[in-house]
Amino acid sequence: MADVEFRTATYTHAHHLSLRTLTWTTLAITAVMGGLFFALGFPPTFDTFYEKMYFHSIGIGIAALLCYLMLESFGLEAYEPPIDFPLRYRAFIAVVFGALGGLLAINSSVWANLPDVGMLFFVVAFILVVDVGGALFVELLLLPRKQAGNYRGDSRNVIGYVGRLLPLRPEERAAYRGLTSAYWLAIISLASAGVAAMIGFVNLWVRAFGPSFFGGYLGWLGLDANGFLGATLDPHSHMIALAIFAGIVAVAIPQFRACAPGAGARRNLVRVGAWIAIVGVIGTTLILSAVAFLNFAPPTLFQGGPGGANGMAGDDAVMSIIFIGALVVAAGILADPESRRHGLRLAVVGTWAATVVITAVEGFWIEFHEDTFQAAQKANDAAFSAAHPMTGIFVLTTLSLVLLLVDAHATDQFARRLAASVGVIGLVAAFAGTTFWTFVDPSNSGPSYWLYIVGIAVCYLAVLAGGLVIRSVRTAAPTATMP
């Protein structure tokens, strides 16, 4: 009886702001920050320090939206300790601080007048995002034991706390048997995002304070401060983007009931795809960590062309495993006739396919024709370098999350179709614009460029539309969550 009372007291939390409210507000903030980027700020790329910092305000919004989805999809809040400040609020506060920092970074002269203030906003946001990611990882790791009722939450010191995270007893390990591949993909994705965040913090530290106490380490790597900043920048952005992408796939599996009992061959296909993605996330984390922290240079695969200029980058090959897994999961989802009649699900899968084509297919095509793209088609390569991270990393990922959130919250069929329609228009335009700007007309004044710009604008309009649709949903007043 005492144990039951302890569990009831531990896993109860009163929430005064619903996830729906936080979701549509975060979507609105993200849409505004995306619109301001084009209306008041930068060209459609992010090469300068200010652009990179500004885009973190959108990236933090993406991370918060995924946090909300994971809380709902895995039912984590029913087991969240009340002594902790709720994850939903921590994630939202990070969005607010990130947006405040972004508003200062959108204009270089404003940032120059208030450099410490802008950086302080971002640092607070980064710390909160890492805190939320770590807490999500721990809550998800402990969830099977809490659900089974054999989790022991008492600890007197740090060693005891770390020890209780591990399933040391046989009955604790038994709680993990039979868990879905979506669960493990979510766990691995959160771990990878945590490593990516650490790389980002080290990069920011060296950028702000110089080599500092990292000086000896940088000397051992044979790099100066600028060399280290360059070595850690791409691993940070690529790893965290792919971890979020994999997390989206992990959330979509239970939300679309793709592994539900009775799904038959479709269920097995989804399982295989999720495990392929897990292998890809682990491999990506290892190889990009080696690039960032060991100055490792991945080999070029299938090298050829003049002077061996052409070939597939080894790290890109490993990262593409995640995309292969996502496509297998998508095939399992679309094997369900109901999913093929479901506009929102088709749109979500469409964002995955577009991301894969832009990032992997078009990227590999350029790598295998590097001798041309670094000479006669150098302008095309520059266009792809600008468009690929914008659409493949930020916009399509955000759009996928928006559609998943609308699917989770909205019940009105007209509203769902409206959100899906706006999303699909933006998806098609952004994908076509990115492709045509890269391979047809790389100028900054032609129709390809403007199709790219319009596509991104419509995608952010879809973010706003998704927020309005979710806001219009009527729900009961928030109450305490219980297991």
Secondary structure, DSSP 8 states (H G I E B T S, - for coil): -HHHHHHHHHT-B--SS-HHHHHHHHHHHHHHHHHHIIIII--SS--SHHHHHHHHHHHHHHHHHHHHHHHHHTTGGGG--TTS--HHHHHHHHHHHHHHHHHHHTSHHHHHHSHHHHHHHHHHHHHHHHHHHHHHHHHHHHHHHHHHT------SSHHHHHHHHS--SHHHHHTTTT--HHHHHHHHHHHHHHHHHHHHHHHHHHHHH-SGGGHHHHHHHT--HHHHHHHHHHHHHHHHHHHHHHHHHHHHHHHTTTT-TT-THHHHHHHHHHHHHHHHHHHHHHHHHHHHHH-----EEEEESGGG-EEEEHHHHHHHHHHHHHHHHHHHHHTSHHHHT-HHHHHHHHHHHHHHIIIIIIHHHHHTTHHHHTTTTHHHHHHHHHHIIIIIIIIHHHHHHHHHHHHHH---HHHHHHHHHHHHHHHHHHHHHHHHHHHT---SSSHHHHHHHHHHHHHHHHHHHHHHHHHT--------B--
